Amino acid sequence: MVSFRTDLDTRTGGLSVDDAARAARDMARASAEANGVCTSPIVRAVHDRETGTTQLVPIPCGSTRESKCKGCADKARRLRMHQCREGWHRDDEPERAELPDNEPDENNDKPARATVEGPDRTTRSTSRLPDVPDLPTRKMDGSTVGRTFTDPKTGQTFRPSMFLTLTLGSYGRIKPGTGVPAYPSRYDYRTAALDALMFSRVVDRFIQNLRRCAGYNVQYFAAVEPQKRLAPHLHAAIRGTIPRAIVKQVAAASYFAAWWPSCTDADVVYSEHDEAPVWDEGTSSYRDPHTGTALPTWKAATDKLVHPAHVVRLGKQVDVKGLLGGTPDSDRAVRYLCKYLTKSVAGTYSGPELDADDDAPTAQQVAYDKHIDRLHAHVKVLPCGPACANWLRYGVQPKNAGPGLQPGRCLSPAHERDNLGLGGRRVLVSRGWSGKTLTEHRADRAAVVRQALEAAGVETEEADRLSTTQETADGRARYVWREPEAGTYTYAAVIAASLQEHIRRRAQYDAAKQAIGQGLPGPPGSVDNRSATATVAA
């Protein structure tokens, strides 16, 4: 943890005070970004009751988006890479493999026929939609590790795993290499928006179905990201190997049916220009602002549905690569899988933000931004789930509704322009992947650094040296953390202190690795398609 004291420097070198402060701030940020240091630290003052001194401590912001903090986002990405590697090709069962995976969504693959049982419960038949192919099933053995295969010529045993990519279908023709629709007026933005809002649900269905067909408890580490056309797709590291034909069959048969009220443009009751429904505290319901009539409840609006409001299906493009642990291909696949985790959905392929002094944006940048805006216009007002405030726009009370909701103004991050429907977790990890939480993986990485320093004879600092648990002789907390007083530090001074500490620790660690004989990894290359699953299928 960095700590520092600073005196405000009034020297400006001929610049105005404001210009000098701005220049110092810009230089500090640039240096921090170049060295992987947090550029948005939270500064706290720590008072030591024993010595009577106070020091300022900058705490890294921990952001996972490089638009906010490039240094912290890159650390988060590297941590995810470590988590991915540790669970992918393991040949033993994680200690927590028996824990259940992600809880299934309440809207399962429900059919078109609905029946009502009792005053408060609606049930539907569990048969699949009529136009969806059936799925093969195998007896589950409970294992989370993949099968082994022996080469009859050499007697060598292999335990391959898979790198899988799933996409969504087409919404209209795209100009090659641009991500922009060739005919925007014909592009199905509404379906694209609903598919994005429900993408995590169809991924959940796919994993459930894959486990039934694979015969073992398939474990995965997946990253959700947009294609250039902005449709979400999934890259997943799968432990174990499954024949390509089975994987494609499961993808074709997996879907998510949203048994929700209709939410087309024709169903809009309260637009952004209309007076919004009013919350009635006495009846705990929303009412029409003019007639006072209560809006239909979620249960009443979904009791007698004959067809789902929307069905999300995976696209026909399913890419499967077989990989062996400990190979360059496997390491490159991990890097590729985590490549865009630090970027927002809308910012993954869009051009850089332009300042007033920069050149005008290109025609391609303008067209791409318009494509983002058109998709966001639908994502912003369509419902993201049963409890979404946007249901008021369609004259329906959200499930478990409460006061303060506004039609077309749901607070879920899924509706934000940066996310374009993907407002949830960008990394999906099964609980039996590594048997560790992300916090435990972070502690493992810190332990590796600490062990290297200790092996090289470098004295390490105590992790809790400023902890509030430390006490003085009279039993009071020795260190008191609080907000620093205004004017006691500058941004440039905070970053300079953090940068100095980072460079010192980096030099210590590099010297320690050299002392104990650890080498540096070579540069990554492209991912080769040497699939073991092709041999298995044959």
Disulfide bonds with the S-S distance in Angstrom:
none
